[in-house]
Amino acid sequence: MPIHYMNHNGTLVPEDTTILKVGNRGFRYGDGIFETMLYKDGQIRFLPFHIERLQRSMDKIHLEKVNKFDAYFVKTVTEELIRKNNMIGQRGRVRLIVYRDGEGLYTPQTNDPGFMVQVHKIEEPQHNKKVGLIVDLYTEYKKPYSDLSDLKSSNALIYVMAGLYKDKGRYDDVLILNQDGYLCEGLTSNVFVYYNKTLYTPALNQACVNGIMRRVVMDIAANEGIPVVEAEIGPEIMKEADEIFCTNAVQGIQWVMGYKQKRYFNRISRILQERLETWSYEDQM
């Protein structure tokens, strides 16, 4: 097998290199954030949106050197890895982890950031397939909300537990509830519900991640004249909804076909997906 490389703090090293120290704050405390991005057609899709969220998140957790992580930096380190891993012309998932470097207990010794970048080839999603996702509600633990809930945090225990439930039940995805029992998000995605000619999605104060594709889909829906409401959504709407779909930056829009005995249409999600596929880079600025 050819060696696959990652970038750790500016140095390209094989991915099987041992780089983790016992005092690493990302490992010990989940003290970091990450971005997962789609590399397609020679560029990172929606890069300005990712940079905006990344820098806002770094500010929020009081990391320094925020301006280092600009579009030029992310584009440069990604393209270097694309070349090094012989992925030119291929579609890839880019994962950028930014963590608080140095050691210390709960009180950090420094607020300087460390980083790691990985790229991996992914296949083109089959959005036009006739079979959508089968989902269930994950209810064992609920996601608490606070002013940090919208971050893509390295502290991901709730998602790990939900992932275990998903695999045990052999579901394609599960929907997580917030601490008050309202719909929050999917395992790796935001969730949208189409009901009574209106598109609903959990508001950011409902503990969901502030997703890039969530933002894009809301803009596309508005341009298509589809009413969009950010709301507090009870899970009982899943029994009445016309459509449900999940969104993230890599997979785009994924239609939900069924929840228990309920089956859904995919008319609105298909319209949005078609519009997304023609979205130009200029549309993102």
N, C-alpha and C positions, 0 to 999 in steps of 0.2 A: 504493500500500500504506500502511495506517495505521502510524504510528510505534509501535514496541514499546519499552517502558521497562524498565530494571533499576535496582536500588538499589546504588550504590557508596558505601560509607562514609557512609550516611545521606542521600545526595542522589540524587534520581531523574533519570536521564539516559537518552537514547535508546541502544539497544543498539549502534548503530553508532558511538557516540562513542569516540574514541581516549583511553584512560585509562591505558594501560600505560607505565610508565617503564622505561628500560633496567636500572635498579637494582632493580626489583621482585623480591623474594626468591622469590615463588611462581613467577615466570617463570624466574629464574636457577637456582634450586636445588630447585624443587618443595617449597618450605618452607611447607607448609600442609596443610589437611585440608578435607574437604567432606562435606555431607550431601545426599542426594537423597531428596525426600519427596513423598508423594502428597497433593494437595489434592482433596478429594472431599466433596460434600454440605456445603460451607461450612466445612470444617475440615481441618487437616492430620492425616492418619491416623497413629496411633501417635506423636503428638508427644512425649509424655513419654519414650518410649524413645529417640527421636532426640536429645532434649535431654540425656538421661543419657549417651548415647554421645559426643555432641559435647563436652560439658564434660569428660568423662573423657579424651577424646583431646587436648583443649587442655592439660589438666594434664600429660599424658604428654610432650608436646613443649615444655613450659615456656612456654606462652603466658600472658600476664597478662589481667586483667579477664575472667576466665572467667564470673563471675556475671552479666555484662552479657548474655550469650547464653542467656537463660532462655526459658521457654515464652512469656511475655508478649511479649518482644522479637521472637521469630521469628514469632509469630502476627500481631503488629502490622505488621511490615514486609511480610509476605506479603500480608495483606489490603489494604494500601495499593497494592501492585503489582497485585493482582487487580482492584481498582477502576480504577486508572489505565489498565490494558490492556483494560478492558471484558470481563473474563472472569467476571463474577459468574454463578454457577449452572453454570459449566463445570468440567470435570475438568482438572487441571493437574499438571505436574511442577514442583516447587520445588527449585532447586539453590542451596544456601548454601555459599559458599567462604569459609573463614577462613584468612588467611595472616599471616605475620609481617611487620609493616609496617616501613618504613625500609629502609636499605641495609646495607652491610657485605659482607665476603667470607664465608668459611664461619662466622666468628664474627659474630653479629648485633650491630648497634648498639643495638637495642631489642628487647624482647619484647612490645611492644604489638601487638594484632591489628588488621588491616584486614579488611574483608569485602565481599562482593558477593552479591546475591540476584537470581535470575532466575526467572521463571515462564513456562511455555509450555503451551499447550493440548495435550492428548493425547486420543486416542479411547479409548472403553471397550474393554478387551481382550476378545477372543473366546475365553474359557476353555472354552467348550463345543464348540469346533470339533472335527471328527473327526480332523484332521491335526495331530499334535504336531510337536515339533522334531526335526530331523535334526542330530546332533552328531558331532564327531570329537575326538580327543585332540590337544592342541597340545604338541609335544615338543621343538621347536627350542631354546627356553630354558625354564628352570624357575624357579619363584618361591622365593627363599631365605626361611627363617623366622628370626624374631628376636622380641623383645618389641614390635617396631613393626609386625609383619606384619599384625596384625588391624585396623590403622587404615585408614580411607578416605583415603589420602594423595594429595596432588597429584602425587606422583612415580609415574606410571602407565605407565612404558615397557613393562613386561612385558605389559600389557593392549593397548597399541598394537600390539606385535608379534603378539600372538595374534589381534587384530582383522584384521590384514593377512592372516594365514593363513586366517581364517574366510571373508573375502571372496574370496580366491583360490580356495578350494575350494567356494565357494557353499554353505557350511553355515549353518544357523540359529544355531548357537552352537558354541563349542569349550570343552572342559574343560582347565584348566591343572593341571599337576603341580607338586608342591613339589620341593625340591632333592634329595630322596631318591627321587623317582619315584612318590610316592603321590598320589592324588587330592587336589586342593586346593579348586578352585572353578570356576565358569563365568566367562565373560568379564565379565559384569556381575551375577553372581548367586552365591549359595551352591548347593550341589548335595546332593541326597538320593538314597539308593539303598535300595530296598525289596527285601530278600532273605531268604528263609527266615522269613517272618512277622515280620521285624524291620526297622525303619527306621534306616538308618545315615547319618551325615553326618560329614565330616572334623572332627576336634577342632580347637579354636582353636590348639593348638600345632602344627598341620599347615600353618600359614601362611595360612589362609583369613581373609577379612575377617569381623569380628564383626557379621554382618548382622542388621538389625531383623526382616526377615521370617523369617530362620532361627530367631530366638528365638520369634517368634509361632507358627510352624509346629510347633516342638518342644513348645510349651505345648498347642496344639490336639491334637496327636497323643497327648500324655499324657492329656488329658481324654477322648479317644476310646478309650483303652485300647490304643493302638498302642505297643509297646515302641520306645524311641528310644535309640540308642547313638552317642555321639561317639567316633570311632575313627580309627585309621590304616588307610586303605583302599587296597588295591592296585588298579590300573586293570583287572586281569584280571577283577574282579568284574563288569565291564560285560558280559562274555560270558555271565554266569550270572544276572544280576539279573532280578527280575520286573518292577520299575518303576524309572525314574529320572526325577526332576523337578528343576527349577531354581527358585529363589525370589529375589525382591528386593522392595523396598518399593513400587515403582511398578507392576510387572507382576504382583505376587502370586505365584501358583504356575503354572509353565509345564511341561506334560507333555512329556517326551522320548519320541518315537515310535521313533527308530531310531539305531543306531550300527553302521556297516558293514552286515553282513547280519542283525544282531540286531534284533528288534522287541520292543517292550515293551507291557505293559498300562497302563491308567490308572485303575484302580479306587481305589487308595488316594489318589492325587493328586486325584481328583474328589471324594472324601469330604472331604478337607481343604479343598479350594477351596469347597465348599458351606458348610462350617462357617465359613470365613474371611469369606464374604459376609454372614453374619449376626452377625459379631463386633461387639458394641456398644462405644461409647466407654468405658463403665464397666468393660468387661472389660480395658481397657488399664491401669487404675489399680492 
